[in-house]
């Protein structure tokens, strides 16, 4: 009986140490995944800020251009500012929807998915 107990105790220690090793490996793997996801979210949020900032600037310029055009309908710089916004708005809205994983966006041909955006991000990291 003593011999059987010592064999099972040794097997139990091996099993416990194997379990501990596996848990440590899993914890390292999860930290790697979490680190990658945090880097992706940081990149995505920075792109969202860039696009919204550009949209805001162009929108303000367009609003000012409209005011100027009410007073001076022949003002070329005002027409250029308004045209710049009109020509860029769809691209900026599409970028915002794509980065936001939008569903049924009028600006995108198909829904944006987190996996698709992640793949693009991963590609930019490899290229950089």
C-alpha positions in Angstrom: 0.0 0.0 0.0 2.8 2.4 0.8 4.5 1.6 -2.5 1.3 2.4 -4.4 0.9 5.6 -2.5 4.4 6.8 -3.4 3.9 6.0 -7.1 0.6 7.8 -7.3 2.0 10.8 -5.3 4.9 11.0 -7.8 2.5 10.8 -10.7 0.4 13.5 -9.1 3.5 15.8 -8.8 4.3 15.2 -12.5 0.7 15.9 -13.4 0.7 19.1 -11.3 4.0 20.3 -12.7 2.8 19.5 -16.2 -0.5 21.4 -15.6 1.5 24.3 -14.2 3.7 24.3 -17.3 0.7 24.3 -19.6 -1.0 27.1 -17.7 2.2 29.2 -17.9 2.4 28.5 -21.7 -1.3 29.5 -22.1 -0.7 32.7 -20.1 2.2 33.6 -22.3 0.1 32.9 -25.4 -2.7 35.0 -24.1 -0.4 37.9 -23.3 0.9 37.8 -26.9 -2.7 37.8 -28.3 -3.7 40.7 -26.0 -0.6 42.7 -26.9 -1.3 42.2 -30.6 -5.0 43.2 -30.2 -4.0 46.3 -28.1 -1.6 47.4 -30.9 -4.3 46.8 -33.5 -6.9 48.9 -31.5 -4.3 51.7 -31.1 -3.7 51.7 -34.8 -7.4 51.6 -35.6 -8.2 54.4 -33.2 -5.4 56.6 -34.6 -6.8 56.1 -38.1 -10.3 56.9 -36.9 -9.0 60.2 -35.4 -7.1 61.0 -38.6 -10.2 60.5 -40.8 -12.6 62.3 -38.4 -10.1 65.2 -38.1 -9.8 65.5 -41.9 -13.6 65.3 -42.3 -14.1 68.0 -39.7 -11.6 70.4 -41.3 -13.1 69.9 -44.8 -16.6 70.3 -43.4 -15.7 73.6 -41.8 -14.1 74.8 -45.0 -17.2 73.8 -47.0 -19.5 75.6 -44.5 -17.3 78.8 -44.8 -17.3 78.4 -48.6 -21.1 78.3 -48.6 -21.3 81.5 -46.6 -18.8 83.2 -48.9 -20.6 82.0 -52.0 -23.9 83.6 -50.8 -22.1 86.9 -50.8 -19.8 86.4 -53.7 -21.0 83.7 -56.1 -18.0 84.0 -58.4 -15.4 83.4 -55.7 -13.1 80.7 -57.1 -11.4 79.7 -53.8 -14.8 79.2 -52.1 -15.9 77.0 -55.0 -12.6 75.0 -54.7 -13.1 74.5 -51.0 -16.7 73.3 -51.5 -15.6 71.0 -54.3 -12.8 69.6 -52.2 -15.3 68.6 -49.5 -17.9 67.2 -52.0 -15.2 65.1 -53.8 -13.7 63.7 -50.6 -16.8 63.2 -48.4 -17.7 59.7 -49.8 -14.1 58.4 -49.3 -13.9 59.8 -45.8 -17.3 58.3 -44.8 -16.4 55.0 -46.3 -13.1 55.0 -44.4 -15.0 55.8 -41.1 -17.5 53.0 -41.7 -14.8 50.5 -42.7 -12.7 51.3 -39.6 -15.9 51.1 -37.4 -16.9 47.7 -38.8 -20.2 49.2 -40.1 -23.1 47.1 -41.2 -25.2 48.1 -44.2 -23.2 51.2 -44.9 -24.3 53.3 -47.8 -20.6 54.1 -48.4 -19.3 50.5 -48.6 -20.1 47.8 -51.2 -20.1 45.2 -48.4 -20.0 45.1 -44.6 -16.7 45.8 -42.9 -15.5 43.1 -40.5 -13.0 43.2 -37.7 -11.1 40.3 -39.3 -10.8 42.2 -42.6 -9.6 45.4 -40.9 -7.2 43.3 -38.8 -5.7 41.6 -41.9 -5.1 45.0 -43.5 -3.4 46.2 -40.3 -1.3 43.1 -40.2 -0.3 43.7 -43.8 0.8 47.3 -43.0 2.9 46.1 -40.1 4.7 43.6 -42.3 5.3 46.2 -45.1 6.6 48.8 -42.6 
